[in-house]
Amino acid sequence: MPMRMQWLALLTVCLPSAAALGLSTDSDQPIQIEADRAEANDAQQVSVYRGDVVIVQGTLRISGDVVTIHYDDDRQLSKMVAVGQPARFRQLPDGDTEYQQARARRMEYYADDDLIILLGDAESWQGGDRIKAQRIVYDTRDGRVNADSELPASMQAETDEGVGPQKSRVRVTIVPRDCPDDEKDASGRCP
């Protein structure tokens, strides 16, 4: 396959499953990737983008210092890792007017498992609702979120620099919802 076709094939598989989180029309949009450098290794089924990386597809935007994309034999995305100070994610979910946003030192996306893992000073928010932890795991298939106050041991070794384990409390903020008067119950509360 000519090199130009290999690059085009790589770009078309970068983020097909990410639309599960956002607008259903995002997956129909072209993927645009900007970086200072890009390299692809067809034999290892990986492409690496370095230097102020920005990936945009519809309302989806991912940015980081380095983004590594792994793909399978069918050239479908299998794993994506974004690393930054911090790496950032933003996408507008269907039916919402506010973006779902996240940032962490490392973001991992596993397409086959529909998992998004935020590691290191992780934070995710939409409107006033917010969760902060050292590790946040989103299971987008089952709609579950797990948060942990401690980084995995493998990442602590990379970040400690002699200052001890990166540990803090999980912090969650949930803003009360307002609803029209005709939807409130007898006590005046939203369901």
N, C-alpha and C positions, 0 to 999 in steps of 0.2 A: 504494500500500500504506500503511495507517495507520502512524504512527510507532511505536506499540507493537509491531506485527507486524515492522517493520523491525529493531527492537532484538532481538526474540526470534530472528529469523532470523540476525542477527549472532552472537548468543550460541551458537546451536547449531552454528555452523561454526568456532568458535574453535580447537579443538584435536582434531579427529577423528583425525588421523594420529599424534598423540603416543602413542597406546596401543601402537604398534609397539615402543616401548621398555619398556613396563611391563605390568602385569597385563592380560590379554586382556579382563577385565571393566571396565576403566577407561572404555573408549569407550561403555559402556552407562550410565554414571553421568551425572547432571546436571552441567553446568558452572556453577560459581559464581564470579563476579567481584566483587571489592570494590575500591573506589578512592575517593579524595577527589573526583575529577571524571571524567566520561566524556563523550566527544563522538564522534559518528558522522557521516561525510560519505558519503552514498550515492553521489553522483556520482563521487567519487574512490575509492570502494570501500575505505574505511579507517575504522577506529575507533581512538581513542586514549584510554587510561586513564592518569590521572596521580595521583600522591600515594599512597604506601604501597599499591601495587597487589598484590593477591593473587588468583591464579587457581587453583582447585581442581577436579579432575575425578577422582573415585576416589582412588587413591594419588598421582596427579600433583599437584604443587604448584609454581607458578612465582610468584616475587615480584620486584618491582623498583620503582624510582621512577616509571618511565614504561614502559608496554607499548603497542606499536602493532601492530595486526592489519590485514593487507591481505588482501582476498579477491577472487576472480575473478567473472566474469559469472554463474556458477552459484552464487554465494555460498558457495563452498568456500574454506577457508583456503589462501592461496598463500604468505604470508610472515608471520612474527611476529618482532618485535624487542623485547627487554626490556633496559632500561638501568637500572643502579643502582650503588650503592656498597657492596657489589656486588649484581648481580641474582643470583637463586638459583633452582635447579631441584632437585626431588626426586621420585623415582618408584620404586615397588617392582616389579622385573621378575618375570615369571612364574617360579615355582619357586624364588625366592630369599627369604631371610628378612631380608636387609639391603638398604636403599635404595641406589639409584644416585643420587649427588648431584653437583651442579656449582655453581660460582659463577664469575662474571667481571664485569667492568665492563659488558660488552655481550654479549648472547646473541642469535643469529639462527637462526631455523628456516625452512627452505625446504621446503615440503610436496611439491612436484612432484619434487624431487631427493632427498628424504629425507636432507637435510643439516642438521646442527646445528653452528653455529660459535660458539665461545667466544672472546672477544677481551678482552685487557687483564687481567693478573693472573689468568689462567684456571686453574682447578683442578677436577678431577673425581675422584671416589673412590667406592669401594664396599668396605666393610669396611676392611682395611688396605691394599688396592691403591689407588694414587694416581698421578695424572699432573698435573704443573704445567708451565705454559708461558705465553707471552704469547698464543699462538694455538693452539687445539685445534679440529680439524675431525673430526666424526663422520659417516661415511657409514653410516647405519643400514640401508640396503638391502644393501650389500656387506659390512657388518661391519668396516669399516676405520677406523682412527684415524690422523690425522697431527697432529704437534705441531711448533711452530716457536718459536724463542727470540726472534723479532722480530715486532713488530706491523706490519701493513700501513702503508705510508707515509701513507695518508689518515687513519688513526687516530692516528699519531704526532703529526701536526700539531695534532690536537685535545688531546693530553695532555702534550706535551713541556714547555710553558711555560718554554722556555729551558734545560732541564736535559739536553738531548741525547736520543738515541733510547732508547726503552724496550726494553732487551735483557737477557736473562738466559739461563741454560742451561735446557734441557728437563730436568725431573727426573721419574723414574719409580720407584715403589716397588712391588714385587711380593712379596707375603707367601706363603711356602711353604704349600701345601695339605696338610692332614692327611686321611687316609682310613682306613677300617677295616682291621684287620690282614689280613683275607681278600682285600683288593684290592691289597695291596702285592706288588711283584715279589720275585724271589729275593734281591735286595740290600736289601730292606726299604723301598724307595721307592714312592711313589705314582706311578701311570702318568701 
